[in-house]
Amino acid sequence: MSQDFRQTAQMGGRAAEMAAIDQGLRAHMLKVYNYMAVALGVTGIVAFAFFKLSFVDTGAGLAYTELGATLFGSALKWLIMLAPLGMVFFLSFRIHAMATSTAQLVFWAFAALMGVSLSSIFAIYTAQSITQVFFITAAAFAGLSLYGYTTKKSLSGMGSFLMMGVIGIIIASIVNIFLASGALAFAISVIGVLVFAGLTAYDTQKIKEMYLASDSMEIAGKKAIMGALSLYMDFINMFLFMLQLFGNRE
């Protein structure tokens, strides 16, 4: 009887421990998604604001304002394009040395810079198509991320394959700057959607597996920020490639 009682107590203790871990994991994932959602909101607001400040409708089409000519009609445009990438590397390599609050500020600043960089899409595509593609991307992202969170199948084998895909997309995009091939651009967009769809599921599972109930609040906070950064980049890239495929140009 006493042995049965001890076994029952041990099983109950393990069940309680697993329940606590599951609850902590859900709270951690919710924090990741909240950070990501706020970052997307910051990017969208900044992008639209800078579009309004940088372009003016002349009746015959859009033209640069003085600010727009400075940001997008000069060599400064390369800084606008590359600054967000620089901040991604900075945050990735330096987050271990930052306080969580500092890492949050850097993440919000990165999202704002992405907004400046992406503001020109409002001059290229119609507002209706941008909205439609955004919600299509959001629905696809939600399904893919849910799959990555719930699947029992390990997606770790996809990681190296998907990263090779990202490198291939970057190289092909650079080559196409000189070739200006519509067919190659279409192929890059299709492959880009597939690659970042896979990365959404892969990164979600990786974020889940990196969670440790024993982490301090500081470490857990940094993991949440880096997880949000990964999913944010997956969403933004999938959105941009889908916009190239389905967006209606002005």
Order of alpha helices (4+ residues) and beta strands (2+ residues): alpha-beta-beta-alpha-alpha-alpha-alpha-alpha-alpha-alpha-alpha
